[in-house]
Amino acid sequence: MLHPFYFLLSLFHENKPDKIRAVRRFGDPAAGGMRQDAETGDAESRGAGQFRFPPPTEYLYPFGDEPGQITAEIALSFGPGTDLSAARIEIPPLKYNKSLLLLLTQDDCKQAAFSTTWAAINGRPLSDTYFYNAPHLRGGDMPPDTYSFGKALGSTDGTGREVRFSFTTAISPKWDYMDDKAVVRPGFTENYYRFFMRAGLMWDDVTEMLNYGVGIAFHDVNTLSVDVPDSIRAHFVSSQRIILDRLAGRGCKMLIEPNGNKAYVAAAEGYDPIQTIFLQSGGEKLRPFAVNGDLLRTRIERGLWLPAAIPAVIEAQMARPVEEREAVNIGVHGTDRSWSEMLLWLNNTYGRDGEDCLWMPAAEEYFEYNYLRHHAVVNAQVTENTLTLTVEMPGGLYFYYPSLTINLLGVDPGACTAVGGGETVTGLSWGRGRTADDGAEALMVNFDCRHALVAHAEHFVAVYEADPSAANRADARYFVAMLKDSDCKERLLKRIK
């Protein structure tokens, strides 16, 4: 039961939206609750002074340094006498030869994108009542009612390696709440105002999610002229400057249409950096196995389904031939336990602990993969028992996922004895697989050319060494497993007890 003072205070804050810092939700997650200024310390300071626990130093993958054009070399070695004359190369429509694509885009820069969606996927604490931020997690300061699924959620890359689900979150760079800082007080139990729902994500949360592969998108912009494309476009430009500054050179190339407002679509089509556009209605249905082009500025339609309806949506697509199968493209605003349990169901049914036929990347990653599939140039050269592939990968503006799956057909996969990557190949896995469309046997090679993948893995190993929790160990092993085999990888694995 709320004290009358705080109830009146919440009403006061309702009339001052620019001062709102936090919202706690009681009962139904869709219902509103008391609003309380948690950042200024008005309530937090009662009986506790002004002490704030300093969170660890932030880290962000150096996205701004990713090269725009990459040449990858991959050498496949075969046993003596292997006939390579009939070898054929293909890049499948979906990475890892998956047959179902699921995309999740979360609107309105919601705090739940971090403390519910990201947390559920990455095996972090969940709460049905409260919300938290990245500094709380790093500082060991959690709400009192947390629970966990006990595992990260995802699929595999077809060779047994974990590939966690991902998604895209809208951000609001021109709203002040993104600049807020969390109050971190591990062990403080007099009240939990610091875990009330905020107006939206903070930059600290976005930074943490980006490190795990989450994508970002424009959505609403801070203008009163919401029906004027020129005004919206000008705000895209100024918002992009903020994003590039706050995210160390990472730019935004996606729009999630807000409220069905086509003025945003017109503005996006006149702003070159936006290359992917998701609509509420009036767009194309995405059929990954029927895509013939690079999808540049294609208007793609989403569905705003509730979690209970999603299994039937997926099952209807799984009943269709692969060539006709639509991506399950889900839009959502806030997420709660029903959404995290839906993600768990995906993992257990079509993900790693089920059929393992699902690829759920950030929309940016799918867009880049499809772009590279249509524009990459693969050359093959046979020397004795070695097939060397040279892959020219053209980048685009704000591209951050230089990775592909390649199938080698017409050769017995069991004859392959080793696969190695050149200097620009930082991540690599390979094994026997089958194509998703016709089930043909293939030697599947997954490779990644992110330039700082080794340093990225080292960061998560260092986090684990500083705080050897089960979740940090799982993260460290996950990111180290992405690397190609090397002495460096072995040294990192030895550091993870």
N, C-alpha and C positions, 0 to 999 in steps of 0.2 A: 504494500500500500504506500503510495507516495505521500510524503509530508505536504500539507497544503502550501507551505512556502515555495517548495520546488515546483508544485503544479502552477502556481501563479507566475513564478519565474519563467516557466516554459511558455506560458501564454505571452509574456512580455517579449521573449526572444522570437516568437512566431512573427511578430510585427517588425523585426529587425533582421532580415535574412542575411545581411552582410556581416552580422556579428555571430551567426550560428557557427559553432565549432564542433558540436557533437550531438548525436541523437541516439538514445537507447530505445530499443524496441522490446515491448513486452507481449507475450502470447504470440499471436499471428504475426509472422515476420513481415507481412505486407502492411501491418497497422503502424500508425505513427506512435510516438511516445514522448516522454519528457525531453526537453532540449535544455542543455546546460553547457555553459562555457567552460570547457575543460582545459583549454590552452592557457588562459590567463591565470589559472590557478585559483579562481575565486572559491570554488568548492574544494578543490584538491588540497588547498593550503590549510584548511581547518584541521587543527590538531596535528599537522604533519610538517609545518614549516615550509620552506621553499626548495627543499632538497630534490634534485632530479638526478637519477642514475644516468651517467653518460654512456650511450650505446657505442659499440665498436665502430671503427672507421668504416665508412661506406666503400663499396667496391662496385665498379661497373665495367663490364667487358668493353674493350676499346673499339666500339663499332665504327667510329669515325675514321679508323685507320684501315678498314677492310679494303683491299684492292678492288678496282672495278673490272679488271680483265685478268683472268687466270688461265694458265696452261697447266693442266694436270697430266702427269705421266703415270701409267699403271702397267706393271709387268706381271703377266700370268705365265707361270712355269708349268710344264706338263711332263708326264712320264715319257721315256724314250719311245719313239715310234707312233706317238699320237698324231692322228691325221687332223690337221688344222685347215685343210683346203676348203672345207665347207662351213667354216666359222662365220656366224652372222652376229651383228651387234644391234641391240635395240635398247631404247630408254623407255621403260613402261609408263603408262599414264599416271600411275600412283607409285610413290616411293615404296620400296620394300616389297613390291609386287602385291600390295594389298588390293582388295576388291571393293572396299567401301570407304568413302571419304566422308568424314563428319567435321564440320566447322562450327565453332561456337564463338559468337561475338557478343560482348557484354556492353550495353549502352550506359551513358550518363556518368561515367567515371566513378562508379559505385565502389565504396570501400569494401563491399563484399567480394569484389573481384579478387582482392588479396586474401582476406581472412576466411573466405568460404571456398571460392572456385579454385584459386591457386593452392590454398592450403589442403583441400581435399585431394587434388592431383598429386601433390608432393609429400603426402604422408605427414602433414603438420596438424597441430591441434585445431579442433573445430568447436564452436560454441553455438548453442541454439538461442542464446540470449544476448551475448555481447559481441563486440568487434575488436580487433586489434590491428596494429600497424607493424611494419617491418622492424622498427627499433624495439618494440615490445618483444618480438620473437628473438632478436639478437641479444636483447638484454635479459632474457630469462624471466620476463614479467608477463604472465598469462592470466586470462580470466579464470574465475574459480570453478567453472562448470565444463571445462574442456574434455573432449573425448577424441578418439582417433580411429581410423580404419586399420591402423597397424601396418599399412603398406602404401607405397606410391601406386598410382593408377596409370595404365598405359597399355602398350602392345609390345611386340618385339620387332627387330629389324629383319626377321626371317632367318637369322643365324643364332638366335638365343639371346642377343643383347637387348637390354631394356630400352624402350623408347617411350618416354612419358607423354601423356596427352598434353596438349597445349590449347591456347585460345587467344582471342584478341580482346583487348579492353579499350574502350573510348577514354580519352583524356581531355582535360579542360585547362589548357595551359594559361589562359587569361583570367582564371578565377583565383582569388587569393588563397582559398583553402588548400590548394596544392602546395603552397609554401609553408603550411603549418608544420610544427614539430611535435612529435608525440611526447607526452609525459610518461616517463618510464620509472616505476617504483616497485621493483621486485620485493615481495613480502608485505607490501602495504595492503591491509585488508579492511581498514576503517570504512572505505567506500570504494566503488569501482567506476567512478565517473570517467576515468581515463579510457574505459572500454565502451563508452556510449558511442553509438554510430555517428560518425562525422558527416559533414556535407559531401565528402567524396574522398578519393584517393589523394595521398600526399606523394610528392616526388620520391620520397624514400621507398614507398611501396612499389612505385613504377620501376625504379631502379632494380629492386630485388627481383621482380617478376621478369624483367628483360633478361637477367642473367640465366634464367631457366627456359628461355625460348618463347616467352609470351610476346605477342605482337601488340602494336598500338594503332589507334585510328583517330582521325578527326570525327567530331560529332556536332553538338551545338557549338556555336561561337558566341562570344559575349557582345552581341549587337542587338539594338532594338529593331534594326531594319532586316528582319528575318525573311522578308519577301523580296529583297533586292540582291541579286547575284553579285553585283559589283562590291557591295558592302561586305557580303560574306567572304568573297574572294580576298578582299583586303585583310580581313581577319585571319584567313588561312595563312597569308604571308607573314603577318606579325606573330601569329601563334607558332609558325614553323621556326622563326628566329628564337623564340623562347625554348622550344623543344630541343633544337640543336645545341643551345647553350647549356640547358639543364641536363641533357643526356649525352654529353661529351661527343657531339658530332653525329649522333644518330638522328635521322630525320624521319618524318611520317609520310607515307605514300598511300594511305587508305582513307576512305570516307565511309562511315556508317550513317546513312541518311537518317536525320532525326525527325520523328513525328510525320513521316511521309511528305516532308517539305521538298518539293522538286526544285525550289530555288537553290538549295544546297547542291543538288546534282548539276544544275547549270553552272554554278560557280566552280565546282570541282572539274568539270570538263573544260573550263577555261584556265585551269591552274595546273601546269605541267607536272609538278611533283606528285599529284594524286593520280595513281595508276590503277587502283582497284576501288570499285564502287559497289557497296551493298545497299539494296533497296528494300523497303517494306513491301512494296508491290510494284508491278509493272516492269519487272526485270526479267532476265532470262533464267530459266532453270539450268543449273550447272550439271552437266552429265560428263564426268571426267573422261570416260572412255570414248566419247564422241567429240571431244574438243579438237578443233582443227587449227586453231591459232593461239596466239600468246595471251589472249584475254585482256590486252591493254585497254583500259577504260571501258571494258564491257560492263553493262549494268546487270548485276547478278542479284537475284531475289532470295530473300530469307523467309523462314517461317517462324512465327512467334508462338511456338507450342509450349504448353505446360509440361512439366516432367512426366506426369502420368500418361500423356499422349505420345511421348517420344518412342517407347518400344514398338508401338503399332506402326508408327511412321517408318522406323528402321526395318521392321519385318516386311512391310509392303515393298520396300526397295530391294531387300534381299531376295524376294520372290521373283524379281525381274531378271532378265538376262543382263550380264555385266555391261554389255554395250549400251543398254537402255537405262541403266541404274543412275538415279539422280543422287548427287551429294545431299546429305542431310545437313542443311545449312540453317542453324538455329540462332535466333536472336533472343536476348534476354536482358532484363534490367537488373533488379536485385536478385541475388541467389541466396538460398537458405538450405536447410537440411534435405528438403525434397530434391534439390538440384545436386547436392553432393552425393546423395544416395543413388541418383540416376547415373552419375559418373562412375560410381562403384559398380552398378549394374552393367554399364558399358564394358568396364574392365573384365568383369566376370563372365560376360556373355560373348562379346565380340572382340575383346582385347586379349591381353596376355594370358589371363586365366580362363579364357574361353576359346572361341574359334580362331582368334588371332588374325582376323581378316580386316581389321579396322585401322585406318590411319587418321589420326586427329591432330593435325598441326595447327599452328597459328595461320590465319588466312594469308598473311604475308609469305609464309614459307611455301604454302601450296602455290601461290601466284608465281613466286620465283622458280619453283621446281618446274612448273608448266612452261614458263618462259624459256628456261634453259633447255628443256626437252625439245622445244621447237627451234632454238637458235644455236645450241651447242654443236660443234663440229667434232666428230670422232674419226680419227685416222688410225688404222691398224697396220702393224708391220710384223711379219713372222721371221724370226731368226732361229733356226734349228728348232728347239723345243720350247721356245718362248714367244708369246704373243704380246707385243707392246702396244698399248693404246695411248694415244695422245689426244686429250680432250681440250678443245678450246672453248672456254666458258665466258661468254660476253656478259658483263655486268650491266646493270641499269642504275638509275639514280636511287640512292638509298636502298641498295640491295645488300642483304646481310646473311644469306643462307646459300653459299656456294657449295652445293652438295647434290649428288645424283645417285640413282641406282642404275646400273647397267646390267643387262642380261646378255650372256654369251650363249648363243644357240648353235646347234649343229655339231657340238663337241660333247663328248661324255664328261659331265661334271666331275665324275670320280677320277678322271685322269689328271686333274689339276693337283699339283703338289704344293704350290705356294703362290701367293699374290702379294706383291709389294708396291708401295707408292713412292713416287718421287718427292722432291723437297717440298713442293707446294701442297702435297697431300698430307693432311694432319690427322685425319680420322679414316679408318678403313676396317671393313669386315667383309667376309665372303663365305659362300657355301652353296650347296645344292638347293635349288628352288624350282618353283613352277610359275609360269606366267598366269596372271589372273584371268585373262580372257579365254584362252584355249587350253590351259593346263599343260602346255609344253614344258618338258624338262629343260632347265637352264642352269648355267653357272651364274649366280647372282653376285655382283660386286657393289657394295655401298661405299661411297667415298665422300669425304668432307674436306673442304679446303679453307675453312675459317683460319685466318692467319694466327690467331692467338689462342687456339684450342688447348695447347699444352699449358700455357700460363693460366688459362681458365681452370683447368683441372688442378693445377698446383694451388690455386686459391682455395678450392674446396677441400683439398687435403689439409691445408694450413688451418682452415676453419675447424675441421674435425680434430686436429691435434690440439687446438686451443680449447675445444669443448667436445670431448669424445662421446657425444650422445649417439643413440642408435640412428636418429634421423640424419645427423651430420655424417655418420659413417656411410649410410645409404647414398647420400648425395655425393660424397667423395668417390665411392666406387662407381656410381653412375657416370660421372664426368670423366673419370680416368678410363673407363671401359670404352668411351668414344674414340680414344686415341688409336692410331695404328700401332702395331707391335714394334717395340723399340726398347733399348736399355733404359731410356727415360721413363717409359711406362712401367717397366718392372720395378724401378726404384720407387716410383710413386705408390705402386701397389704394396710394396713392403712397408711403407709408412702408415698404411691403413691396417691397423691390427684387427 
